[in-house]
Amino acid sequence: MKIATVLKSVIVGVPIGITILDSVGYVARVDGISMQPALNPHQHTTDYVFLNRWSVKSYDIKRGDIISLISPKDPTQKIIKRVVGVQGDIVATISYKNHIIRVPEGHCWVEGDHTGHSMDSNNFGPVSLGLVTAKASCIVWPPSRWQFIPSFLPDSRVPLNLSSKSIL
């Protein structure tokens, strides 16, 4: 194979690869226990998920989605959490400075599934949708865990304005 052919393949392939990673999505390792049992359900299991960038381009984030976002506490770190509330929702917080909060426009409320073992909105408040980078669509590794990730909210975390116990 000629050097020119290899060079041409690299020159065409690299921009296409970067565009796909930047626009469509990529596979990422999930570290930690904050999303147990949905992700990393066992101490010795590490899940790898497909993070779909395309699905969050229009900021169409729904309650129950598991999303990847830039940490508001440490911009060099990406975290993965479940969306508990979207703009306008009234959320009963777990340990935030206000016990009840209305999620501001352009923001969402995110929490880890493993309550008490997660750095989430209960620590840093509502998150700007501009920090959301992708939606976790499916678990791709290990093979025994291959599955699409369902979007759901535990009954205990449904926003107050959507529950039968609405206070407003």
Secondary structure as the mmCIF struct_conf table of DSSP 4:
data_model
#
loop_
_struct_conf.conf_type_id
_struct_conf.id
_struct_conf.beg_label_comp_id
_struct_conf.beg_label_asym_id
_struct_conf.beg_label_seq_id
_struct_conf.end_label_comp_id
_struct_conf.end_label_asym_id
_struct_conf.end_label_seq_id
HELX_RH_AL_P HELX_RH_AL_P1 ILE A 3 SER A 23
TURN_TY1_P TURN_TY1_P1 VAL A 24 VAL A 24
STRN STRN1 GLY A 25 ARG A 29
HELX_LH_PP_P HELX_LH_PP_P1 VAL A 30 ASP A 31
BEND BEND1 GLY A 32 ILE A 33
TURN_TY1_P TURN_TY1_P2 SER A 34 ALA A 38
BEND BEND2 LEU A 39 ASN A 40
BEND BEND3 HIS A 42 HIS A 42
TURN_TY1_P TURN_TY1_P3 GLN A 43 HIS A 44
STRN STRN2 TYR A 48 ASN A 52
BEND BEND4 ARG A 53 ARG A 53
HELX_RH_3T_P HELX_RH_3T_P1 TRP A 54 VAL A 56
TURN_TY1_P TURN_TY1_P4 LYS A 57 SER A 58
TURN_TY1_P TURN_TY1_P5 ARG A 63 GLY A 64
STRN STRN3 ILE A 66 ILE A 70
BEND BEND5 PRO A 72 LYS A 73
TURN_TY1_P TURN_TY1_P6 PRO A 75 THR A 76
STRN STRN4 LYS A 78 VAL A 86
TURN_TY1_P TURN_TY1_P7 GLN A 87 GLY A 88
STRN STRN5 ILE A 90 ALA A 92
BEND BEND6 ILE A 94 HIS A 99
STRN STRN6 ILE A 100 ARG A 102
HELX_LH_PP_P HELX_LH_PP_P2 VAL A 103 PRO A 104
TURN_TY1_P TURN_TY1_P8 GLU A 105 GLY A 106
STRN STRN7 HIS A 107 GLU A 111
BEND BEND7 ASP A 113 HIS A 114
TURN_TY1_P TURN_TY1_P9 THR A 115 GLY A 116
BEND BEND8 HIS A 117 HIS A 117
BEND BEND9 ASP A 120 ASP A 120
HELX_RH_AL_P HELX_RH_AL_P2 SER A 121 PHE A 124
BEND BEND10 PRO A 126 PRO A 126
STRN STRN8 VAL A 127 SER A 128
HELX_RH_3T_P HELX_RH_3T_P2 LEU A 129 LEU A 131
STRN STRN9 VAL A 132 TRP A 141
BEND BEND11 PRO A 142 PRO A 142
HELX_RH_3T_P HELX_RH_3T_P3 PRO A 143 ARG A 145
STRN STRN10 GLN A 147 PHE A 148
HELX_LH_PP_P HELX_LH_PP_P3 ILE A 149 PRO A 150
HELX_RH_3T_P HELX_RH_3T_P4 ASP A 155 ARG A 157
BEND BEND12 VAL A 158 VAL A 158
HELX_RH_3T_P HELX_RH_3T_P5 LEU A 160 LEU A 162
BEND BEND13 SER A 163 SER A 163
TURN_TY1_P TURN_TY1_P10 SER A 164 LYS A 165
#
